[in-house]
Amino acid sequence: MRFEEKRVELKDGRKCVLRAVQPKDANGMIEYLKITSGETAFLLRNADEVKYTEEAERELLQRRLDDEGGFMMLAEIDGIIAGNCGIVSKGGYRRTNHRCGFAIALKKDYWHLGLGSEMMKYALELAEKIGYEQIELEVVDGNDRAKSLYESFGFEVTGRNLRALKYDDGSYKDEYVMIKVF
């Protein structure tokens, strides 16, 4: 989905642009995914599992841009992709068209600057504008900062997926299912 670019100021005074992802962002997004996947154990993949080709990523980003029921948002600071979030429909049928899923990740260098809150605020505004009534996400047990952020925006824990993630060392982590009703 195409949406209006938004400029925000972070806690350290830097300016950030929140904008729709574009196919020209393909290489930057691949690099961003590799970095963020290697910086935290709270994402679904490991850095070595990011194997997208530039062409495949460009096609994916174009589909996201053309999707009127969802979007992918970039947070760009001084020309660098600092964060990314997105809304994807859980619909396809009349009985589920009111629901969407949400995901967000930031590079570690941009944590604690208010960027996650700014992205969340704008993403929720856009999701509501699309017409969604309910937004859903999963957060890994132990990711207390993210869970607190979601709760501050009105998300509530509604369930738990046991052993949702399995790590290379054989250990597991549960995920909380969280939902916000507009």
C-alpha positions, 0 to 999 in steps of 0.5 A, spaced: 500 500 500 502 506 498 501 511 504 503 518 505 511 519 508 511 521 515 517 525 518 518 524 526 524 526 530 527 521 535 529 522 542 536 524 540 534 529 535 535 525 529 530 526 523 527 519 521 522 518 515 517 513 515 515 511 508 512 505 504 517 500 501 519 501 494 522 495 489 529 500 489 530 498 496 531 491 495 538 490 496 538 495 502 532 490 505 536 484 504 542 487 508 537 490 513 534 483 514 541 480 515 543 485 520 537 485 524 536 477 524 543 476 527 542 482 532 537 478 536 534 471 538 527 474 538 526 474 530 524 468 526 530 467 522 537 467 523 542 471 519 544 465 515 537 464 513 536 470 509 538 468 502 533 472 498 535 474 491 535 482 489 530 480 484 525 476 488 526 481 494 524 487 488 518 483 486 516 482 494 516 489 495 512 491 489 507 486 491 507 489 498 506 496 495 501 494 490 497 491 496 491 495 498 490 491 504 497 491 507 503 495 507 511 495 509 513 501 512 521 503 512 524 507 517 530 511 514 535 515 518 540 519 514 539 514 508 540 508 512 534 503 513 533 503 521 527 499 522 521 496 518 514 494 520 508 491 516 501 489 516 498 483 512 491 481 512 489 475 515 483 475 511 481 473 504 474 471 507 468 475 510 469 472 516 476 474 517 477 480 513 476 484 520 483 482 522 490 483 520 497 481 523 503 486 525 511 485 525 516 490 527 524 490 527 529 495 528 537 495 528 540 495 534 543 501 533 536 505 533 533 501 539 531 506 545 530 512 541 522 512 540 523 509 533 519 503 535 513 507 538 513 512 532 512 506 527 507 503 531 503 509 532 503 510 524 502 503 523 496 502 527 493 509 524 494 506 517 491 499 519 485 503 522 484 507 516 484 501 511 478 498 516 481 493 520 478 492 527 483 487 530 490 487 529 494 481 532 502 479 533 506 474 536 512 476 541 517 471 544 517 470 551 523 474 554 522 480 549 520 484 555 521 491 551 517 489 545 511 486 550 511 492 554 511 497 547 505 493 545 501 493 551 502 501 552 499 501 545 493 497 548 495 490 546 493 484 550 495 477 551 490 472 549 494 466 548 501 462 548 504 458 543 508 453 546 515 451 544 514 456 538 521 457 536 527 452 537 534 454 537 540 451 534 542 449 541 536 445 542 533 450 547 525 453 545 522 459 547 514 460 547 511 466 544 505 470 546 499 471 542 497 479 543 491 482 540 489 489 539 481 491 538 480 498 535 
